[in-house]
Amino acid sequence: MNARLPPAPGRSRARGFTLVEVLIALSVIAIALGAAISTASHYASNSYALKERTLAHWVGQNVFAQMENNDPWPSTGERNGNMDMGGQSWRWTATIQ
């Protein structure tokens, strides 16, 4: 026969987490969320910079292709202009040597 002893005086039968365990769990979650937010922010920043560099590269390629297709090759000097690309107006400068 299995006889259970009654709980000791001053101790309840309810089981749960202690305050220390809850604080440790919350600190682990806070650190993990902080790292996730930092990573997402870094990714968004890099994504924007990559988009800008890609569009600038395309503008440069288009300007060079236009100069290359002109019948007389441009003389030495500096050329300036604007080009619309990706919903933005890009200002470019070409130095021909």
C-alpha positions in Angstrom: 0.0 0.0 0.0 1.3 3.4 -0.9 0.7 5.9 1.8 1.4 9.6 1.1 2.7 11.8 3.7 0.9 15.2 4.2 3.0 18.2 3.2 5.3 19.6 5.8 4.0 22.6 7.7 4.7 25.9 5.9 5.1 24.2 2.5 2.3 24.0 -0.1 1.8 21.3 -2.6 1.6 23.7 -5.5 4.6 23.6 -7.7 5.8 26.5 -9.9 8.7 28.5 -10.9 10.7 30.5 -8.5 11.3 34.2 -8.9 15.0 33.5 -9.8 14.0 31.1 -12.5 11.5 33.5 -14.0 14.1 36.4 -14.0 16.7 34.2 -15.7 14.2 33.1 -18.4 13.2 36.7 -19.0 16.8 37.8 -19.3 17.6 35.1 -21.8 14.5 36.1 -23.8 15.6 39.8 -23.7 19.1 39.0 -24.9 17.8 36.8 -27.7 15.2 39.5 -28.8 17.9 42.2 -28.7 20.2 40.1 -31.0 17.3 39.4 -33.4 16.3 43.1 -33.6 20.0 44.1 -34.1 20.4 41.6 -36.9 17.2 42.7 -38.6 18.2 46.3 -38.4 21.7 45.5 -39.9 20.1 43.5 -42.7 17.7 46.3 -43.6 20.6 48.9 -43.6 22.7 46.7 -45.8 19.8 46.0 -48.2 19.3 49.7 -48.7 23.0 50.4 -49.3 23.2 47.5 -51.8 20.1 48.8 -53.7 21.7 52.3 -53.9 25.1 50.9 -55.2 23.4 48.7 -57.7 21.3 51.6 -59.2 24.5 53.8 -59.3 26.3 51.1 -61.1 23.5 50.8 -63.7 23.5 54.6 -64.2 27.3 54.5 -64.9 26.9 51.6 -67.3 24.1 53.4 -69.2 26.1 56.6 -69.4 29.1 54.7 -70.7 27.0 52.8 -73.2 25.5 56.1 -74.5 29.0 57.6 -75.0 30.2 54.4 -76.6 27.3 54.5 -79.1 27.8 58.1 -80.1 29.3 58.3 -83.6 32.1 60.7 -82.7 33.9 59.5 -79.6 33.8 62.3 -76.9 36.8 64.5 -76.6 38.8 64.7 -73.4 37.4 66.6 -70.6 34.6 66.4 -68.1 30.9 65.7 -68.8 28.0 66.1 -66.4 24.4 65.1 -66.6 21.3 63.7 -64.9 19.6 60.4 -65.4 16.4 58.9 -63.9 16.8 55.4 -62.5 14.8 53.5 -59.9 12.4 56.5 -59.3 15.3 58.8 -58.5 17.3 61.4 -60.3 21.0 60.6 -60.4 23.7 63.2 -61.1 26.7 61.8 -62.9 30.1 63.1 -63.9 32.4 61.5 -66.5 36.0 62.4 -66.8 37.4 61.5 -70.2 41.2 61.3 -70.5 
